[in-house]
Amino acid sequence: MSDTIDIYSDRGQLLESNVNIKDLAPTRNKAIQKIIMDTKRSVAVNLGAIEKSLATGAMGGARKMILGRSLNYNLVENHAAIVDAVKKLVEVDEGDGTVVKALAGGKQILVQVPEARLRYAADSTVSLTVTAAAFTQAILDTYQTDMYDSMVVKGACWGSYPQTVGMTGSPIKAIIDIPANNEGLGYSLRNITSNHVAAITKRNAMNAAALSSIFEQTGIFEMGGAVGDFERHQLLGLAYQGLNANNLVYDMVKENGKAGTIGTVIESTVGRAIEDGVISVDKVGASGYKFYKANDVAKWNAYAAAGTLAATLVNAGASRAAQDVAATMLYFNDILEKETGLPGTDYGKLQGASVGFSFFSHSIYGGGGPGIFNGNHVVTRHSRGFAMPCVSAACALDAGTQMFTIESTSAIIGDVFGTIDEFREPIKAVAGAI
């Protein structure tokens, strides 16, 4: 079977032809490498929130207020001086790639620490810590804060750290969570919540799936899950589910978008797999039931993953509700297995994860919603990168039905990181880097 694909955009337009899937690997593709590096070195700073925290004495979270301790600093109005001071503190050498950029009239600041700071660090938390320290120092110097009020500035920037390792209440945010919250080795890039991804891609469902797939599959590479034969398995999944290889996802959504169901997307998936020679009839039972065989097992998995995403886009797109995604992932693959006699996506692991997903997100437990899930979660971690692209796409299509909306969890992440082209339009970026 050929491992050469064509990459199509979220609008069904051909972007790049005859792409070897090996050129999509994070070890080779320059756009993916830039996305991952920018993920590790980029921080969103809510300067307006720091100003408010100083004025109200609310540090480490809105409910943690120190009465009588307030500083009326015009940080947003004076953001140019703050930006200049922070850049001098963060950069290692002049021209080293350090970015300190004001957005929304100075209310928000994008900080990208130089790669030199990541090279000496054991993990990406250096971006958070250096940025928090730089803003603390810049504010102290700009306003000549004395030693008695310096801890107020520190609290406004750092949140509850070191009392809370995650810097609770800090207005300084990275995309990825701290490594201390990881489920296991190599999970850092999989701990990015689906609401964040949907916000960054400006609610474009296919770009949300693509960015999520890049994070998930790069995480699989990091944890050693894409070594040897498994590399092709994961890269085919990235290509067909994440990057709309051969326009497969787009075609199936277009075919079923108007009046389709999960069942009709299954028909489209199986029909396309037969047409492309990925599967074929192995034998016919006495009842006339057709048992299929996979002529290429890894590619069948990729088609099943693409079909799962297409079904999610059709179903969540119709209801405009992210809550559909758990049931869609579950029953698409359950029925697909019964239709073909072949394993569903990820050899059943996606289907199994979906059962727990529905319980944890909105069933008896009801403790959250799809938007706050990530691939590092105890439920979704069991799928090797194929669940979260569907979840992120569903969140992009959600019209406000979640308890935890994108606006409440990811507004600043979307506003700041959405200004970076590779994050906002990852399919186009990856194709352009071939």
N, C-alpha and C positions, 0 to 999 in steps of 0.2 A: 504493500500500500504506500502511496505517496505521502511524504511528510512535508509537501509544499502546499501552501495555502495562499489565498488572496484575502487581504484585510479590507473590510468595508466599514464605513462610518455608521454612526447612529441614524443616519438618514438614508442608508442603503446605497451610498456612493462609494465606488471603488477608490481606495486610497493607495494600495500597494499590491502588486502582483508577484506571484512566484516567490513567496517568502518561505524560507526554510524555518521550521518551528524552532530550531536551535538558536536562531537569531532573536527569538523572543525571550530567551532565558535571561534572568537578572544578572548572570555572569557575563553577558555579552551586550544586551540592548542598552544603549546609552541613555535613552529616555527613561527606561525603568530605573536605571542606576541613579539618574538625576532625581526622579520622584522619591526614591528611597533615601538618598542623601538629604534632599530638602525636607523630607519628613522628619529626619533625625535632628537637623540643625535649625529648624524653623519653630518660632514661638509667637503666639498671638498675645499682645499685651493690651488690656483694656485700661487705657490711661484715664478715661473718664471715671471708671470704677475706683481706681486708686485715689483720684481726687475726692470722690464721694466718701470713700472709706476714711480718709484723713479728716474730712469735715464733720463726719458723724461719730467717729470713734468706733465704728463697726469694723472689726478686724478678725480675720479667721472665719468669716461668715456673717450674714446679716444679723443673726441672733446672738452673736458674741460681741456685745458693745461695751466699751470701756467709757463710762460716763465721765464727763469733765475733761477728757483727753481728745482734743480736736485741733486740727491745723487747717486754716483756710488758705490753701495754696492753689493758685490759678494754673494748674498743670496743663490743661487742654489749651488754654489761651497762650501759654508759654511753651507749647510743645516743641517748637523749633530748637530752643535751647536745650531741652531735655534730650531730643533726638541726637543732637551734635555731641552732647556729653556722653550719652550711652554708647555711641559708635566708637568714640575714642577709648572707652573702657573695654569694649567687647573685642575690637580688632586686635590681632596679634602683630600684623605688619600692614602698612599702608597698601591698599590694592589687593588684599587677601581674600576678597569675596564677601566680606562682612556687609550685611544689609540691615539698615535701620530705617524703615520707611513709614511715614505718617499716612494714615488713611482716615476717611470720614472727618476731615477737618481737625485731625489730631486726637480724636477720641480713641482711636485704635492705632496700634503700632505693630508692624511686622518686623520681627527681628530674625535674622538668619546669621548664626554664629559662623565663623570661618571653619573650614574643614580641619584646620590645624588643631582646633580645640577638640574635635571628635577623634582625631588620630591618637591622641595620648590618653583618651578616656576609655574606661571599660564599657560604658554604655552611653545612651543618648541623654541621660538626665543632666549632663553637663550643659545642654542648651537651656534648660529651665533654671538651673542654679546660677550660671553665669549671668543670664538675663535678669534674674531677680536681684542679684547682687549689684549689677550695673545700674539698674533703675533706682535701687536704694541709695547708692553712692551719688548718682547724678542729682537726685532730688535734694539730698543732704547738702551737696556742694552749691547747687543753684540757689537754694533758699537759705543757705548758711544756718542750717538747723543746729541747735546746740545739743549737748550730750543728753539733756534731760528729755528732749522730744525725739531723739533719734530712733528710739525703740518703737515709737508710733509709726514712723515712716517704714521701718523694717517690717512691722506687722502688717501694714497695708500692702506691701509688695510680696511678702513671703507667705502670707496667710498664717496658719497655725503651725507651720514648721518651726522647730523640730518636734513639737508635741504630736503632730500627725505627719507621717512620712510623705503622704500625698499632697502636702501643702494645701490643706483644706481652706477654702475661702480666698485663695490667692487669685487675683485678676490676671495672672500670667499663666497661659495655657499652651500645652503642646498637643499635637494630634494623638500621639501614642501615650499610653499610661506608663506609670513607673514600673520597672522590672520586678519590683517586690510583689506586684499583683499578678504576675504571670503564672499560668497553670503548669508550666514546665519549660524545658530548655527550648529556646528559639521562638517563643511565642510573642515577642514584643510587637512585631508587625501585624500580628493577628489580634491585638487588643484594642483596635480602633473601632469605635462604635459605628453602627450603620447610619445613625442620624448624622454623625460627623461627615461621613462619605456623601450622603445625600445633600447636605448643606454645601459642601465644597464644590460639588458638580452642579450646583444651582438647580437641583431637582431634575436633572436629566437622567432618566432611569437607566438607559444603556451605558452612559458614561459612569454612572454610579456603580453599575455592575462591573464595568471594566476596572475602575480604580480599586474597588474592593477585591476583585480577582487578582490584581497585581499585588496588593498587600498580602492576600492569603497565600498565593502561590509562591511569592518570595519568602514568606514565612516557612512554607514547607521546605524550600531549598535550605533555609537557615537551620532547620531542625534535623536535617539529614534525611528528609523524606523524599528527596528527588535524586537519589544516587542510583547509578546503574540503569536497569530497565525502568525504574520508577520515574526517571527524568522525562522520558517520552510521554508516559502516562499523564504526568502533571502538565507538561507543556501543551499537549493536545487539548486538555481541559481549559487551560488559559486561553488558547487560540480560539476555540469554538464557543465556549461559554462567555469568556471575558471580552474577546476582541472581535466578535462577530465574523469569524473566519468563514469565507465563502458565502457571506450574507445569510448564513443559516438561521440565526435568531431573528433577524429582520424579516426574512421571507415568511417564517412560520407565524410571526406576530401579524404581519400584513394579511396573511391567508385567513387567520382566525380572529382578528381583532374586532370585526363588526358583529359577528353573531356566534363566535366560537366558545368552547368550553375547555376544561382540562382534557376531556375525552377527545375532542377534535384535534387538540394539539398533539396528543399521543398518536393519533392517526397520521398527522403530518410528519412527526418524528420518525415513525416506523417506515412510512412511505419514502421519505428522503433517504433513510439508511439503506433501504432495499435498492432504490434508484442509484445510489452512489456505490453500491457493492460492499457496504460495510457489514451488512448481515444478509443471510439468504436462508431459504427454507431448508431445514435439515431432514425432517421427516413429517409425514402427515398421519395423525392418529386415526383410529377407527371412527371417531366422531366427526372427522374433518378438521380437527384442531391442528394448526400448523406449529411445529416446534422449529424455532430458528436457531441458527448457529452464528456466532460472531466470526467473520473472516478476519477481523482485526479487533481484538478485545479492547485495546486502549482507545481506539477511535470510536468504538461503540459507546464506551463510557463518555467520551467527549460529546457525542451526539445526544446521549441521554441527559448530560449536564446542560447542554444548550436547550434541549426541549424543556427541561425543568425551569430554566429562566424564561423561555417564551411563554410557558403556561402561567408563570407568575405575572408577567407583564400583561397578559390577557385578563387574568382573573382580578388582580389588584387594580389594573387599569379600569376595569368595568365598575368596580365597587368604590374606587378611590380610597381604599382602606388597606393599610399595611398588615392588619391582623390576618388577612387571607393567606399569608405566605407559608405559615407552618402547615396548614392543611393542604395547600397546593403542592408543596414539596413532598409531603407524605403520600398523598393519593395519586399524584402523577406517577411516581415511581412504583407504587403498589400495583396500579393497573397496568403500567408498562411491563412489569415482570409477568403479569398474568397474560398479557397480550402476546408476548414473545417467547416466554420461557427462559429469558435471559436476565441476568442481574441488572438491577437499576443502577442509578448513579452511585459511584464509589462503592460498588459491590454491596449495597444495602446499608452502608454507614450513613448516607444522607437521610434515608428513610427512617432509620433508627433515631438519628438526632432530631428529626422533625417531630417524633412522638413526644420526646421530652420538651422540645421547644414550645409546643402548644400548651403544655401543662404549666411551664414556668412563665410564659408571656401573658396568657390571658384566660387560663382555665380555672381550676379549683384554687391554685396557688395565687394567680393573678397579681404577682408582685411587680410587674413591669410592662413592657411592650417591646415589639420588634426593634424599635429605634435605639434602645439602650443595650442591645445585644452586640457581641463581637465574637470573633473566632477563638478567643481566649476563654470564653465562657465554658463552664462545666458541661453544658449541653452541646453547644455548637462546635466545640473543639474536636469532636469525634469525626466530623466530616473533614476530609483532607483538602479543604479549600473550596469546596463546591457549594456550600450552604450560604455563606455570607454574601456572595454576589447577588443572589436572589433576594435576600433580606434587605440589602441596601437599595436595590431597585424598587422593592415594594414600598420602602420608606419614602423614596423620591416621589412615588405616585400618591402617597397618602394625602388626604385633604383635611387633616386636622383631627382624625379620629382617635389618635393615641393619647394615653394619659400623659406621656412624656413627649411633647411635640418637638419638632426640629428647632423651632424658635426658642423653646425653653432650655434645651440642652446644648445647642450647637450654633447659636446665632453668631458669636464672635469668630468661631472656627470657620464658618462659612464665609463670613465677610472678609476675613483676612486671608485665609488659604485659598479661597476662591479667586483671588487676584493672580494666582500663579497658573500660567497657561497649562502646564503639564498636568497639574492636579485637576483642573476644570475640564479639560478635554484630553483624557489619557489615550483614547483610541487613536486619535490623530497624531498625538505625540509619539507613540510607539511606532506607528507606521512610518512616520517621518524620520525615524532614527535607524531604519533598516539600511 
